[in-house]
């Protein structure tokens, strides 16, 4: 089945476990489109209010909440992470390296 890029991104994002985060670039790399981290960000922004897509768990490569403005309330992304036990200070995830979920490692590679 040939899915569009955004749907492929959403399929990966839905698998991010609660209390873990990944990056736009890690999703892009997993999908075989290493240079398309920005497109992954656009997909997250376009996910809107679809609660099946945990867009709040996708951050930039430094653990910054760069997508927070797309949640309606600029504090909602941080609040959702906090509810999962993830600490954020100055828009940056604390203990970031220990919370990373890399789909290239965590998922059995099923090339899209």
C-alpha positions as CSV (number, residue, x, y, z in Angstrom):
1,X,0.0,0.0,0.0
2,X,1.4,3.4,-1.0
3,X,0.7,5.9,1.8
4,X,1.5,9.6,1.5
5,X,4.4,10.9,3.5
6,X,2.3,12.5,6.3
7,X,0.4,9.2,6.9
8,X,3.8,7.4,7.1
9,X,5.0,10.0,9.7
10,X,1.8,9.5,11.7
11,X,2.2,5.8,11.7
12,X,5.6,6.1,13.3
13,X,4.5,8.8,15.7
14,X,1.6,6.7,17.0
15,X,4.2,4.1,18.1
16,X,6.1,6.5,20.4
17,X,5.6,5.2,23.9
18,X,4.1,7.4,26.6
19,X,6.9,9.1,28.6
20,X,9.4,9.0,25.7
21,X,10.2,11.4,22.8
22,X,11.7,11.3,19.4
23,X,12.9,13.9,16.9
24,X,11.8,15.1,13.6
25,X,15.1,13.9,12.1
26,X,14.8,10.4,13.7
27,X,11.4,9.9,12.1
28,X,12.7,11.1,8.7
29,X,15.7,8.8,8.9
30,X,13.5,5.8,9.8
31,X,11.3,6.6,6.8
32,X,14.4,6.6,4.5
33,X,14.1,10.3,3.9
34,X,17.0,11.5,6.1
35,X,16.9,15.1,4.9
36,X,13.2,15.7,5.4
37,X,13.1,16.5,9.1
38,X,11.3,19.8,8.3
39,X,8.6,17.9,6.4
40,X,8.1,15.7,9.5
41,X,7.6,18.9,11.4
42,X,5.0,20.1,8.9
43,X,3.2,16.7,9.3
44,X,3.1,17.1,13.0
45,X,1.8,20.7,12.6
46,X,-0.9,19.4,10.2
47,X,-2.0,16.6,12.6
48,X,-4.3,19.1,14.2
49,X,-6.5,17.8,17.0
50,X,-6.1,14.2,16.0
51,X,-5.5,12.8,19.5
52,X,-4.3,9.5,18.1
53,X,-1.1,11.3,16.9
54,X,1.1,12.2,19.9
55,X,2.7,15.2,18.2
56,X,3.8,16.5,21.6
57,X,6.3,13.6,21.8
58,X,8.2,14.9,18.7
59,X,10.8,17.6,19.3
60,X,13.9,19.0,17.6
61,X,17.3,17.3,17.8
62,X,18.2,19.3,20.9
63,X,15.0,18.4,22.8
64,X,13.5,21.9,22.3
65,X,9.7,22.3,22.0
66,X,9.9,24.0,18.6
67,X,6.4,23.0,17.6
68,X,4.6,24.3,20.7
69,X,3.0,27.2,18.8
70,X,0.9,24.8,16.8
71,X,-1.0,23.4,19.8
72,X,-3.3,26.4,20.1
73,X,-2.1,27.2,23.7
74,X,1.7,27.6,23.8
75,X,1.8,25.7,27.1
76,X,-0.2,22.7,26.0
77,X,2.7,20.8,24.5
78,X,4.7,21.2,27.8
79,X,1.6,20.3,29.8
80,X,1.1,17.0,27.8
81,X,4.7,16.1,28.3
82,X,4.5,16.9,32.0
83,X,1.5,14.6,32.4
84,X,3.6,11.8,31.0
85,X,6.4,12.5,33.5
86,X,8.6,14.4,31.2
87,X,10.2,17.5,32.7
88,X,10.7,20.7,30.6
89,X,12.6,23.7,31.6
90,X,13.0,26.8,29.4
91,X,11.2,24.9,26.5
92,X,13.8,22.1,26.6
93,X,13.2,18.5,27.7
94,X,15.3,17.6,30.7
95,X,17.2,14.3,30.7
96,X,16.6,14.3,26.9
97,X,19.1,11.7,26.0
98,X,17.6,9.1,28.4
99,X,14.1,9.7,27.0
100,X,14.9,9.3,23.3
101,X,12.9,6.8,21.4
102,X,14.6,6.1,18.1
103,X,12.3,4.3,15.6
104,X,15.3,3.0,13.7
105,X,16.3,1.1,16.8
106,X,13.0,0.5,18.5
107,X,10.9,-0.6,15.5
108,X,11.5,-3.6,13.3
109,X,12.3,-2.0,10.0
110,X,9.3,-2.2,7.7
111,X,10.3,-0.1,4.8
112,X,7.3,1.8,3.6
